Amino acid sequence: MHKLLKYLLVFLLLGAGSGKLCAQYDKDVFFFRGRQALADGKYSLAIENFNVLSQLDTTDYWTFFFRGIAKYNLGDLRGAKRDFDRSVRLNPVFTSGYHYRGITESRFGNYEQALADLQQAIDLRPGYVGLYFSRGVTYFLSQQFDKAVTDFDRYIRKEPKDPSAFLNRGASYLFLGDTLRALDDYNKAIKLDNSFIKASDNAQNMLISGSVGTVDGVNIIPVPASYLPSGVEFILTHPVATVSPVKLEQYRVHTDAPGISGSLVEGRIRYDAFVLNNKKGAIYVHKNA
């Protein structure tokens, strides 16, 4: 009986150790850790967790997909592509796998394969507009600018406040020779991008004055097309180019005006603005070809 009890205790201890081992290799724990590390930008740590998962379960396509994302962000494009390949082999209708494999192929310059993957993703999930943005970028990189504009149009209809979409569509218009639409999209991108404007008190003052941003120290102020001469797209000028003398400045204060509580100030200012011939070189005019 004593011997049997000894064997039973050994068996129970082994059973407890086995349970601890299983807990150490719980797939959900490693999946959570990997996703959290990915969200925190700790890509190497994410890969370590997904490496363990890939050994515990060789059929989970999400594991290989997320490991591919981590490798992509670390610049290991070939490793990322291998993982995206594995994810779509395991799940042939996995939209995200085709999407990110297409993005990776585009980085390699394999635009034909990239577009094929993105088309496959769109066929599987046509309602996801992010796919059209990615395909638009790929069309742009492959110099198919008209198709890029079409995809960016579709994306902007669903996401009208994304500055990157207007920036990319503007670049496409520029390469198509449509500078007016390009400038219009660039202006929209600037207004929508909070990192460009509204970042400080000075920026707020710029908004009050009509400026939407600054490039190389030059204030950008949109004006109606009717303010510019025919065929002119924009004017770049230095303040010294314009002389603006005040010809008359006169004020009068009424301390007891009928129907007014407090003082009433009346006044008039006459001023002018013109460019002297010797200062016209400080003005640059961009016209349509």
Secondary structure, 3 states (H helix, E strand, C coil): CHHHHHHHHHHHHHHHHHHHHHHHCCHHHHHHHHHHHHHCCCHHHHHHHHHHHHHHCCCCHHHHHHHHHHHHHCCCHHHHHHHHHHHHHHCCCCHHHHHHHHHHHHHHCCHHHHHHHHHHHHHHCCCCCHHHHHHHHHHHHCCCHHHHHHHHHHHHHHCCCCHHHHHHHHHHHHHCCCHHHHHHHHHHHHHHCCCCCCCCHHHHHHHHCCCCEEECCEEECCCCHHHCCCCEEEEEECHHHEECCEEEEEEEEECCCCCCCCCEEEEEEEECCEECHHHHHHEEEEECC
